[in-house]
Amino acid sequence: MTEPLVVIVTAFVVIAAATLVGPRLRVAAPLVLVAIGVAASFLPVFGSAHIEPEWILEGVLPPLLYSSAVSMPSMNFRREFGAISGLSVVLVVASALLLGLFFSLVVPGLGFAWGVALGAIVSPTDAVATSIVKQTAVSKRVVAMLDGESLLNDATALVLLRTAIVATASTFSFWGSVGTFAYSVVGALVVGGLVGWLNLVVRKRVTDPAVNTVLSFTVPFLASVPAEHLGASGLVAAVVAGLVTGIRAPRDLSPQNRLSDSQNWRTVELVLEGAVFLTMGLQIKSIVANVQQDHAGVGTSVLIAAGALALTILVRAAYIAPLLGFLRRRGRRREESRDRVLDLHERLSTPEGFQEVQSRRRRVSERQLDRFAVRITRMVADIDYFLRQPLGWRDGVAVVWAGMRGAVTVAAAQTLPDDTPQRSVLVLIAFAVAMLSLLVQGGTIGPLLGLIAPDVDRATADEQATAERTRIMDLLKTSAESVDEPPHPTGDPTPETYAVTKRHRLDVIAAQRSVLLDARDNGTFDADVLASALANLDAAQITLEMRGGPAA
């Protein structure tokens, strides 16, 4: 019993040290952890280290994806969903098929179906690996696209992997595969949405922040496990539950509960991400040993992995280039329609204009017109968002080079059946692709983005940020003034008068939070600035609720 405890405690210390030391060495902490894992794999205690792939796919990834989904700005996800869905589905399928052809040609006796299975394993980018990108200076649109892609592309890859394995033993059905994928996604949407809603229904009645956070730890598994048993994607279900929680939590949960969630989930993320990279390194010796036992060539496998990685980057670049062109053309169309949409927005923003539009559309109810006005507000905000942050070739380079492989690739490879042709070689190829991707792409992404980064006009950026904060302050002031003030007490303050004043302040904070969340849903402010304003309101409410009143 002592030995496992020592290993666990040592792992915690190593993860913490790598997180602190990595930035000082200008090396991403995940790369430091992989290197430490590789070195530790040669110690006798880890000589035959084997990590069950289900621990990663079913035990580690659901909470990591859930946590990322909770913290992801929902409006940015919605705005970039077209690009995200293409990267998560179209690119994964295309990469798997092309890689399948490549593997069937370079691995003797493999066959196209098993090649596609390995291609599906290698194709998806890794949510944990892309955390390296967040430590660099990339645009928020790039971060949103990469986050969204890594949240969803695992489902495509795992469904494609299962389909390819089935195709090795029976006739392949294209429409059957499409139906399986559709069911996997739709089932995950239903299960994840239901779990996310029920999670908030229950937790908003729990006032103890510690208990509330413990309940939050169960949510990703409550979503992923039933979804998997129903044949749907457990990972997508965990993501959907996280998105629902992230959108609704500020309205349904108290600031104390959300603060406790945030702090504890950050710790969980740090430990799980670190553990993923450590275990990747720890498995290298046993994986190589298996290949040597099968009398296969380790060097040849690594060369094939290098070719596969180069092919994935080329395919990704070939997909990203036309995608950026499409997004630029769409941006120009939005710019051309901006004046017309703004005119309609201004008319709907005034009572006279609203009544004029309503009189022209007599069959439309006032409620329907209100919803239409909200859609127009979002359209204006979306147009400003895309015009403010156009994607150029530098962003394209960032999206291409940031598509790293990681723990998902290694774990998925180890789920290959025992009767897979040259299984040990395929596992080593997948592992080598992930390792080379982290070392080559992860090790150079920072310097590369620094080299191609455009000059930023700090004065203009500060001016825009100041203007954004001023707009938010004006909105907060207006919402505070809409709350009726209680009668001003006379004489010395009493517990009763203090309670009335405190209730009024809490009502003001609630009104301000409501308008900020409406603005968040409409996308009318920068996500980071808005998050800062909401955090300030939470801090003010927590301070007010903890403060005692005057003695009786």
N, C-alpha and C positions, 0 to 999 in steps of 0.2 A: 504493500500500500504506500510505503514511503516514496518509492521510486517515481510512480506517476505524479505524486504531489510535487516532488522536486522538479519534474519536467514541466508541469503546468506553471508553477511559480516562476521558473526560469524563463518560460515563454513570455509571461507577462512583463518581466523585467526587460527582456530583449525587445519586445514590441514598443515599450515605452522609450527605451534608449534609442532605438532606430528612429522613432518619430522625432526625437529631439536632435539627434546627431545628424540625420540625413540632410536637413536643410543647411546645416553649417558646412557640410561637405559638398553642398550643391549637387547632391544626389537624392533622387526621390526615395522616400522611406521604403516603399514596396521593393525597390531594387536592392536596398540594403538587407531587407529581410530575406529575400530570395537567396542572396549570396550567403547569408548566415545559415540558412537552411541547407544549402548545398554543402557547406563546410561541415555542418553537424551530421550530415548523412554518413560521413565516414567514421563517426565515432561508434564504438561497439554497441552502445545502447540503442542506436538508431540503425544498426546494420541491416535489419529486415523490415524497416518501417513501411507500413501499408495503411493508407487512409481509405476507408470505405467511401466510394463515390457518392453513396446516398447521404452520407454526412454533409457533404458539400451541397449537393443538388436539393436535398430536402430539409437539411438542418441549418445550413449557413446562408444560402442564397435567399430564401423567402424573407427572413428578417432584414437582410441588407437591402433587398429591392423594395420592401415595404417602407423602410426608413427613408430611402432616397425619394420614393414617390410622395411621402408625406411632406418632405421639405421642398419639393420641386414647385416653383411658381406655376399655378394651374393655367394662367393665361398664356404664358410662354409655351407651355406644352400644347395648348389648343392651337395657338398660332402656327407652330411648327409641325403640327400633326401630319400634314401632307408629306413633308420631307421625312419625318420620323417613320411613318408607315412604309414609305418606299425603301428606306434603309433597313428597316426591320424585316421586311418580307421579300421584296423584289431582289434586293442586293444579296440577301442570304441565299435565296434559291438559285440565283445566277451563279454565285460563287461556288455553291455546293456542286452544281452540275459541271462547271468548268474544272473544278478541282477533281471531281470524280473521274473525268476524262484523263486528266493529268496523272492521277494515281494509278488508274488502270493501265496506263502506258509504261510507267516507270517502276511499278512494283510487280514482279513476275507472278502470273497466276491469280491476280487479285479479282479481276472482273469489274465491270462498270458499276453494278449495284453496290458492291462493297466499297468501291471508290467513292461513290456518292455518299455512303454512310460516313466515311472518313472526312469527306468534304463538308458534310453537315456539322461534324464535330469541330472542324477548324474554322468554319465561316463566321460564327457570331463574335462580335466584340464583347468585352467583359466589363461589367459594371464596376467591378473593383479596380480593374486595370485603368479604366478611364478616369479614376480619381486622381491619377497623376496629372491629367490635363488641367484640372481645376487649380493646380498650384502654379499655373502659367498665366500669362496675360493674353487671354483669348476673349473674343466678343461673347456677350451673353447669348446671342443667337447660336453660336457654335456650341456653347455649353449645353443649351437646351436641346439641340439636335442630338448631341452625343449622349446626354443623359437619357433622353427618350428612346434612342436606338438601343442602348444597352439594357433598358428596362424591358423591352418587348421582343428583341430578336432571339432570345433564348427559346421562346415558345416555338418560333418557326424552325429553328435548328433541331430541337428535340423531336418535334413531329416529323420533320424530314428524316431524321435519323431512324425513328421507328419504322417509317414507311420504307426506307431503303433496306432495312433488315428484313422486313416482311417480303419485299420484292426478291430477295435472294432465295426464298423458299417457295414462292408462288408467283402467279402472274401479276404484273404491275397494273394497277388501274388508276389512270390520271384523275378521273372524276371522283373515284373513291378517296384518293389522297386529298383532293380539294375539299370534299365533304368532311373528312376527318379533321383537317385543319380548321375549317369553319366551325365545326362542333367544338373543337378544343378552345377556340377563342370565345365563341358565344357563351359556352358553358362557364368559362372563367369570368366573363363579364357579369353574368348573373350571380354566380356564387360570390365573387369578390365584392360586387355592389351591395349584395344583401348583408354580407358579413361587416362591411364598412359601416352600413347604416345601423345595424344592430349593435355594433361596438359603441357607437356614439349614444344610442338610446340608453344603453346600460350605464356607460361610464359617466354620463352627465348627472346621474343620480348618486354617484359615489363622490363624497366630498374629501376623503382622505387622499392627498396627492400620491403618497407612497403606494397605497392599494390601487389607485387609478393607474399608475405606471406599471405595476405588476400585471394588471389586466391587459394593458397595451402590448406587453410582451407576447401574449397569446394570440393576438389578432392575425399576424401573418400565417401562423400555423392553422388557425381556425378557417382561414381562407384557402390555403394551399392543400391541406390534407383531404378535405371533402372533394375539392375539385379534381384532384388526382384519382380518387376512388370512382368518380363519375366519368373518368376518361378525358377530362378537360385539362388545361394547363394550370398546374398549381402555382407556377411562378407568375403568370399573368393575373391570376386571382389575387395573389398577394399584392401585386402592383395596383390593381383596381381598388382593393381595400385601402391601400395607402393614399391613393388619389382622393377617394371619398373622404377619408379622415382628414387629409390636409386641407381640403376645401371647407369642410363643415366644422372642424374643431374650434376655430376662433369664435364661432357663433354658439356652439353647444357646450364647450368645456370652459371651466374657470381659468383665469390666468395662472393660478398656482398649479393647477393640474398640467397645463400645457408647458409651463416652465420646468416642472419636474420631468415630464416626458422628454423635452428637448435635451436636458442635461444628461439624463440617464441613457437615452438612445445614442447620443454622441459617444459615450463610453462604450456601449455595445458595438457600435460601428468600428471604433478604433480597435477593439480586441478581435472582432471577427475578421476584419480586413487583414489585420496583422497575422492572424492565425492562418488565413488562406495562403498568403505568400510564404510563410514559414513552411507549411506543409508541402507546397509546391517544390521547394528546395530539398526538403527531407526525402522526397520520393525518388530523387534522381538515381541514387545508387541501386535501389532495388529494381527500377525499371530497366536500367542498363544491364543488370545482372540477368534479368529474364531474357533479354535479347541474346546475350552471350550463351546462355544455356540452350537456346534454340539454334545455336550455331548460325545466327544471322549477323549481317554486318552493321555494327554501330555507326561507323563512319558513313556508310552509304545511306543509312537512315537519316542522319543529320543533314547530308547533302540534299536528300529529297525534301526534308523539312524546310531547308533554306529556299529551294525552288518553289515550294508551296507558299511560303510566306511572300516571296517576290510576286507570285501570281495573284495572291489575295490583294496585295497593294495595287498592282496594275489594274485588276478588275474594279477595285474600289475607286481608283482615279478615273477609270473610263466611265463609271456611273456618276461620280460626283460632278464631272465637268459639264455634261448636259443638264444635270439637275440645277446647277448654279445658273446656267443660261435660262432655264425655264423660270426659276425664281426671280431673275432680273427682269424678264419680260412681264411676269405677273406684277412685279413692283411698278413697272412703267404704266401698266394698265390702271393700277390703283391710283397712281399719281394723276393720271388723266381724269379719273372720276372724282378726285378729291373735292374740287370746287362744287360739283353738283351734290355730293353727299353732305358737305359742310352746309350748303344752303338749306337742304332739307332738315339737317340737324338743328340749325338756328331757328327755323320756323317751328319745329316741334318743341323747342326749349322755352317758348313764350306761350302764355295762355291763348293769346289771339291766334297765333300760328297753329296751335294745336286744334283750336275750334275750327279754323279754316280747313285743315286737312280732314277733320272729322266730318264736316259738312259735305265735303266732296265724296267721302266714302260712307254713305249713309248706312250701308249694310254691315259696316264694321263696328263692333262694340267698342266701348271705351277701354275695356280691359285688353282687347286685341291690339288697339292702337297704342296702349302703354307698352306692350311687349314689342311692338314694331319700333317705338321710340328707343327702347333699350338696345335693340339690334342695330339701329342707326348709330347710337352712341358708341357701341363696340366697333362698328365699321370704321368710324372716324379715328378711334384710338388705335385700331389695327393699322390703318393707313399711316398714321404718324409713326407708329412703331417700326414699320418696314422702311419708311423713308429715312428715319433717324439712324437705322442700323442696316444699311445695305450690305450684302455679302459680296466680297471681291475675291480675287485669286488667292490672296493671303488666307482668307477664311477657308477656301477650298483646300489649300495645302494643309491647314490645321485639321480639317475634318478627315482628310485622307490619312495623314500620318498618325492621328490620334486613335485610329481604329485598331487598338491592341487586343491581343488574345490573352487569356489568363486562366483562372481556376476552372471556369466552365468547360473549357476545352479539355483540360486534363481529366476532370471528373467524368465528363461524358465519354471520353475514350475508354475509361475503365469499366463502363457499363456494356461494352461490346460482349456478345456471347462467347463462351469458352471455345465454341467450334468455329469461330471466325478465322479465316485463312490468315496465317502469319500475324496472329493477334498481338504478340509482344512487339513486333516491328511497328504495327499501326499505332499502338499506345506510345511507343518511343517517338514516332514521327509527330504525333499530336503534342506530346510533351515538349519536344524540341521546337515546334512552331511557337508554342506559348512562350517558352524561355527566350528564344531569339527575338520574338516580338517585343517582350518586355525590355530586353537588353538593348536592342537596336533602336526601336521606336521610342520606348520609354526613356532610354538613356540620352536620346538626342532631341526629344521634343522641345525641351526648355530652350537650349541654345538655338535650335532652328527657328522657333517662334520669335525669340529675341532678335535674331538676325533679320527676319523679314517684317518685323513689326513696324507699322508706319509711325511717323512722328505725330504725337498727340498734342493738340493745342490745349494746354492745361487751363489757360485763362477761359477759353470758351467752354470747356467741360465744367469748370467750377461755376461759371455763370449759369449754365443750364441746370446744374444741380441745385444752385441757390434758387433759381426760378421755380423749380419743381417743389422744393421745400416751402417756398412762399405760398404756392397754390394750395399745398396741403394745410398750411397754417390757416389760410383764409377759409378753407372748407371746415376745419375744426372749429374756428371761431363762429362761423354761421350755424353749425349744428349745435354748439353750446348755447347760443342765443335762442334757439328754438325751444329749449327746455324752460318751462315756467319756473321762476325763482320763488322760493317760499318767503313768507313775510319776514322782514328783518327783525330779529329779537331785540328787545330793549333790556337794559340792565346787564348783570353779570351772566356769563354763559352757564347753562345748566345741562345735565345729561340729556334732558329732553330736547333742548334747542340744538345741542351738538349732534344728536341723532338725526334731527331734521336736516341740518346742514350737510352732514355726511351722506345722507340719502340723496340729497340733491346733487352732490358732487359725483356720486356713483351713477346717477341717472344721466348726468352730462357725459361721463366717460362711456356709458353704454350707447348713447346717441352718437358720439364721435366714432366709436368703434364700428357702429352700424354703417355710417356713411363711408368710412374707409374701406370696409369690406365690400360695399356696393361698388366703390371705385375700383377695388381689386378685381371683382368679377367682370367689370366693364373694361378693365385694362387701361384706365385713363392716367395712371401714374407708373413710373418706373418701379419694378417689383422690389428692388433692394431698398429704395427710399421709402416705399410704402411699408415694407416689413419693419424698418427702423421706427417709423411712426407708430405702428401697432405695438411694437415692443415697448415704446415709451408709455403708451396708454396702459399696457399690462403692468408695468412697474409702478405707475401712479396708483392703479387700483389696488395692487398688493400692499403698497405702503399705507394707503388710506384704510384698508380693512384691518391691518395689523395695529394701527395707531389707536390708543385708548382715548376716551373722552375725559372731560373734567369730573372730578369727584363730586358725588352728590352732597 
